């Protein structure tokens, strides 16, 4: 080794370091952490899987859809891929200023309005909420000119021949939006209206991961009469199950109490 050129010795030392670190961090560390996880948190380490009749039906920590099954509690909406996709877990990255629909995509506001309307119809309650039209889109105007006295107003999320959600704005007749017309130069004016939200926020917004397994107690209680009616059981019994499957705040002070949807639905089946 003494007779080898210095540059070769440096490369050999680097190769040794690479091999040692590969074994330490790529083999030993994963085996140790996996072993500890299996020994101390066996169920969670394997995905917190839940079985029914000997078959895996889901995970306690991953949401899934129950859409179309009126006898079940519905989950929180998901923006992960086509919904609850583990390989596409992500937030929608849409904020409160995303209120105008485009040709290719509904705005966040319209998504919220449409979901609120659908939940209201499913549960037999009002799906109205501020900044939403009665037909379930964002109550938003584009007014012209952008500065100064208004001479034109368009209900930009209501395509013709829809009837605009308000007839006039500052004395100017409101028009429906003509498909293909560019309204980008107008000033965006959301209209709050008089709607009071009955449907809770987690029923109309997707969580940050898109995989939320839980819903709020308020959303569960909203669904209880429908589930009881579909199953022919007393609503008091359903509410008792909601209480049984409600978990408290994390560490006693973080977040809000929540209800695990899959566990609650399986309890109903039992």
PyMOL commands that set and color helices and strands:
alter all, ss='L'
color gray80, all
select helices_A, chain A and resi 6-40+42-45+86-88+108-123+201-203+217-231+235-244+261-269
alter helices_A, ss='H'
color red, helices_A
select strands_A, chain A and resi 49-52+55-59+140-144+152-159+168-169+172-177+187-190+214-216+246-247+258-260
alter strands_A, ss='S'
color yellow, strands_A
deselect
rebuild
show_as cartoon
